[in-house]
Amino acid sequence: MEVQNTPALPNMPVPAMSKAVDAATLRRNAVEFESILIAQVLEKLEKTYSCMPGEEPTDAAHETEGNLATQALATGLARAGGFGFAKMILNYLAPPDESQAGSTPAR
């Protein structure tokens, strides 16, 4: 398989945020998004390491309990800072401060 060189992405403009979206809503949504990403990673880890090789959990309660625990852990990790995706999203989407109106954000 041949890998082709792709041109670098041009500086993309920051999407305009509606003034109706406040900082708290933006933060909550960014943390929820990061929680979903972390949950997907943890779900794969849990399925990989929850049983001995060759074993399969047979009861539905085991799967439900694992899903609830994974979701709770992912939410807690995201609220505590997680992998930093929520912070990156907030830095990208947050409206600029009026005090920095003339400067461009460092990305």
C-alpha positions as CSV (number, residue, x, y, z in Angstrom):
1,M,0.0,0.0,0.0
2,E,1.5,3.3,-1.0
3,V,1.1,6.3,1.3
4,Q,0.7,9.6,-0.5
5,N,1.8,12.9,1.0
6,T,-1.1,15.1,1.8
7,P,-0.8,18.9,1.9
8,A,-0.9,20.6,5.3
9,L,-4.3,21.9,6.3
10,P,-4.7,25.6,5.9
11,N,-5.4,27.7,9.0
12,M,-9.0,27.0,9.5
13,P,-11.2,29.8,10.8
14,V,-12.7,29.3,14.2
15,P,-16.5,28.6,13.9
16,A,-18.6,31.4,15.1
17,M,-20.4,30.6,18.3
18,S,-23.9,31.7,18.9
19,K,-24.2,34.2,21.7
20,A,-27.0,32.1,23.2
21,V,-24.4,29.4,24.1
22,D,-23.0,30.3,27.5
23,A,-19.7,29.2,28.9
24,A,-21.3,26.7,31.3
25,T,-23.2,24.9,28.6
26,L,-20.1,24.8,26.4
27,R,-18.0,23.3,29.2
28,R,-20.7,20.7,30.1
29,N,-21.0,19.6,26.5
30,A,-17.2,19.4,26.0
31,V,-16.8,17.3,29.2
32,E,-19.7,15.0,28.1
33,F,-18.0,14.5,24.7
34,E,-14.7,13.6,26.4
35,S,-16.6,11.3,28.7
36,I,-18.0,9.4,25.7
37,L,-14.5,9.1,24.2
38,I,-13.0,7.8,27.5
39,A,-15.9,5.4,27.9
40,Q,-15.2,3.8,24.5
41,V,-11.5,3.3,25.4
42,L,-12.4,1.9,28.8
43,E,-15.1,-0.4,27.3
44,K,-12.5,-2.0,25.1
45,L,-10.1,-2.4,28.0
46,E,-12.8,-3.9,30.2
47,K,-13.8,-6.5,27.5
48,T,-10.1,-7.4,27.0
49,Y,-9.1,-7.8,30.6
50,S,-12.3,-8.7,32.5
51,C,-12.0,-12.4,31.9
52,M,-9.3,-15.0,31.7
53,P,-8.3,-15.8,28.1
54,G,-10.8,-18.2,26.6
55,E,-13.5,-17.4,29.1
56,E,-16.7,-15.6,28.3
57,P,-19.0,-14.0,31.0
58,T,-22.3,-15.8,30.8
59,D,-24.7,-13.7,32.8
60,A,-26.3,-10.4,31.7
61,A,-25.7,-8.9,35.1
62,H,-22.0,-9.0,34.6
63,E,-22.3,-7.0,31.3
64,T,-24.7,-4.5,32.8
65,E,-22.5,-4.0,35.9
66,G,-19.5,-3.6,33.7
67,N,-21.2,-1.0,31.5
68,L,-22.4,1.1,34.5
69,A,-19.0,1.0,36.1
70,T,-17.3,2.0,32.9
71,Q,-19.6,4.9,32.3
72,A,-19.2,6.1,35.9
73,L,-15.4,5.9,35.7
74,A,-15.4,7.7,32.3
75,T,-17.6,10.5,33.6
76,G,-15.4,10.9,36.7
77,L,-12.2,10.9,34.6
78,A,-13.6,13.5,32.2
79,R,-14.7,15.8,35.0
80,A,-11.2,15.6,36.6
81,G,-9.5,16.6,33.4
82,G,-9.4,13.3,31.5
83,F,-7.1,13.2,28.5
84,G,-7.5,17.0,28.0
85,F,-9.9,16.8,25.0
86,A,-12.5,18.9,26.8
87,K,-9.9,21.6,27.5
88,M,-8.8,21.6,23.8
89,I,-12.4,21.8,22.6
90,L,-13.1,24.7,25.0
91,N,-9.9,26.6,23.9
92,Y,-11.1,26.1,20.3
93,L,-14.7,27.0,20.6
94,A,-14.8,29.5,23.5
95,P,-15.6,33.0,22.3
96,P,-12.5,35.3,22.6
97,D,-12.4,37.7,25.5
98,E,-13.0,41.4,24.7
99,S,-9.7,42.2,26.2
100,Q,-8.0,40.1,23.5
101,A,-10.2,41.3,20.6
102,G,-7.2,42.3,18.5
103,S,-5.1,39.3,19.0
104,T,-5.4,35.9,17.5
105,P,-5.6,32.8,19.7
106,A,-2.5,30.6,19.8
107,R,-3.4,27.1,18.5
